[in-house]
Amino acid sequence: MIDTCPIFRTGVVQALIRNPNFCVVAEGDSVADAQEAIREEDPHVLLLNMGSLERFDPGQAITSCRSQCKIAVLTGRDDPLSVSKALAKGAAGYILKAASGSELLQAIETIHAGKPFITPELASRLLTDAQGGPLVPKPSRRATLSYREQQMLEHASKGLTNHEIAEQLGLKVSTIKHYMTRVFRKMKASNRLQAIQASQLVPRGDHAQALPNY
C-alpha cells in the first residue's frame, strides 16, 4: 500500500488486515517504497496512488524482479483521462478512494484473480465519454477540489450540517468549517446549494430546497 497520506494509508491497511483472506506485506509513501515492496516482498497486488504511478514505470520494476505483482490505483481522481493514463501504464485496477471497505476488498480480489477492475460508476462514465472520440476530461470546477474537500461537498449534498459531518468523519466542527470555506472559494459559491450545483452533484430528496449554510 503506497500513499502519501499516513492517516488514509493506515485506514486502508486496517481494513485489509481485518479480513483473514488478506495479508499486508508492505506500506510506504514514495516511489522508492513501491519499488522496494515489489523487489523485497513481491506482493500479489500493490495499491498505489495516482501520483506514485505517474512517477515511475511499474511494468519495468515488475519485469526486472520477475514478479507476478499486479498494480491497482487507489485514488481520488475520477476523470476518464486519469483512468486512461493508469491503464496505459499497466494498472490492472482503478479504485476510487470513496469506495467502502467491502468494495475495496472485492476490487482487490477481482484484480488478484486476473480480472481488470474499474469502479463501476467510473467505468460507465468511461464508456460514455469514449463515444465519438478520444478520452478527454470534462471541464469541472470540482476537479480542483482535494479528496477531503470533495468528501465535504458530497456530505453536504445529503443535507448534513457541519456538526453532522464532523460526527460522521470524527473531525472537529472547526475543521469542517475550514474545508467548507475552501470549497466555497474554489467553487466560486456563496452557499452550499451553489457549490453543489457547480460541482454537478445532485442534492438528494427534499434537501435540494433546504440545504444548511453552516
HELIX and SHEET records of a PDB file:
HELIX    1   1 PRO A    6  ILE A   17  1                                  12    
HELIX    2   2 VAL A   31  GLU A   36  1                                   6    
HELIX    3   3 ALA A   37  GLU A   41  3                                   5    
HELIX    4   4 MET A   50  ARG A   55  1                                   6    
HELIX    5   5 PRO A   58  SER A   64  1                                   7    
HELIX    6   6 PRO A   80  ALA A   88  1                                   9    
HELIX    7   7 GLY A  101  HIS A  112  1                                  12    
HELIX    8   8 PRO A  120  ALA A  130  1                                  11    
HELIX    9   9 ARG A  141  THR A  144  5                                   4    
HELIX   10  10 TYR A  147  ALA A  156  1                                  10    
HELIX   11  11 ASN A  162  LEU A  169  1                                   8    
HELIX   12  12 VAL A  173  MET A  187  1                                  15    
HELIX   13  13 ARG A  192  SER A  199  1                                   8    
HELIX   14  14 GLY A  205  GLN A  209  5                                   5    
SHEET    1   A 4 VAL A  45  LEU A  48  0                                        
SHEET    2   A 4 LYS A  70  THR A  75  1                                        
SHEET    3   A 4 GLY A  93  LEU A  96  1                                        
SHEET    4   A 4 PHE A 117  ILE A 118  1                                        
END                                                                             
